[in-house]
Amino acid sequence: MANVEIYTKATCPFCHRAKALLSQKGVTYQEIPIDGDADKRDEMITRSGRTTVPQIFIDAQHIGGCDDLYALDGRAGLDPLLK
């Protein structure tokens, strides 16, 4: 099983959508909340080069945000990464 990490904020609707897609696929993921956590936010920005949530990593490969995740799934690229 792939190691999936997702940086999130509690109030972010895109985070909920991304987690819903992962859950629907039966994927166990590590959620890394950055609400009020400057160190985790800095870690996310360093790893992804982006300041928005969610930021999703599969086996340490940066996938991007919610739209990126859905686009990857739309072109059948997500399932192979999750195996």
C-alpha positions as CSV (number, residue, x, y, z in Angstrom):
1,M,0.0,0.0,0.0
2,A,1.2,3.5,-0.9
3,N,2.2,6.0,1.8
4,V,-0.2,8.8,1.4
5,E,0.2,12.1,3.2
6,I,-2.2,15.1,3.0
7,Y,-1.6,18.5,4.5
8,T,-5.0,20.0,5.5
9,K,-6.9,22.7,7.4
10,A,-10.1,21.9,9.2
11,T,-12.1,24.6,7.4
12,C,-10.9,23.7,3.9
13,P,-13.7,22.2,1.6
14,F,-11.0,21.1,-0.9
15,C,-9.3,19.1,1.8
16,H,-12.6,17.3,2.6
17,R,-13.1,16.5,-1.1
18,A,-9.6,15.1,-1.5
19,K,-10.0,13.0,1.7
20,A,-13.3,11.8,0.4
21,L,-11.8,10.5,-2.8
22,L,-9.0,8.8,-1.0
23,S,-11.5,7.2,1.5
24,Q,-13.7,6.1,-1.4
25,K,-10.7,4.3,-2.8
26,G,-10.1,2.6,0.5
27,V,-6.8,4.4,1.0
28,T,-5.4,4.9,4.5
29,Y,-3.7,8.3,4.6
30,Q,-1.7,10.3,7.1
31,E,-3.5,13.7,7.6
32,I,-1.1,16.5,8.6
33,P,-3.2,19.4,9.9
34,I,-1.5,22.8,9.6
35,D,-4.1,24.9,11.4
36,G,-2.1,27.3,13.6
37,D,1.0,25.2,13.2
38,A,3.6,27.4,11.5
39,D,6.3,24.6,11.5
40,K,4.0,22.1,9.7
41,R,2.9,24.9,7.3
42,D,6.6,25.7,6.5
43,E,7.3,22.0,6.1
44,M,4.5,21.7,3.6
45,I,5.7,24.8,1.6
46,T,9.2,23.5,1.6
47,R,8.1,20.1,0.3
48,S,5.5,21.3,-2.2
49,G,6.5,24.8,-3.2
50,R,2.9,25.8,-2.6
51,T,1.1,27.7,0.1
52,T,-2.4,26.3,-0.3
53,V,-4.1,23.2,1.1
54,P,-4.5,20.4,0.6
55,Q,-1.1,19.3,-0.6
56,I,-1.0,15.6,-1.3
57,F,2.0,13.3,-1.5
58,I,2.0,9.6,-2.5
59,D,5.2,7.8,-1.6
60,A,6.9,11.2,-1.1
61,Q,6.0,12.2,-4.7
62,H,4.1,15.6,-4.8
63,I,0.7,15.1,-6.4
64,G,-0.6,18.6,-5.8
65,G,-3.9,19.8,-4.5
66,C,-7.5,18.6,-4.7
67,D,-8.0,19.4,-8.4
68,D,-4.7,17.8,-9.2
69,L,-5.8,14.6,-7.4
70,Y,-9.1,14.5,-9.2
71,A,-7.4,15.2,-12.6
72,L,-4.9,12.4,-11.9
73,D,-7.8,10.0,-11.1
74,G,-9.7,11.2,-14.2
75,R,-6.9,10.1,-16.5
76,A,-6.5,6.8,-14.6
77,G,-3.2,7.8,-13.1
78,L,-4.2,7.6,-9.4
79,D,-4.9,3.9,-8.9
80,P,-1.5,2.7,-10.1
81,L,0.2,5.1,-7.6
82,L,-2.0,3.8,-4.7
83,K,-1.1,0.1,-5.2
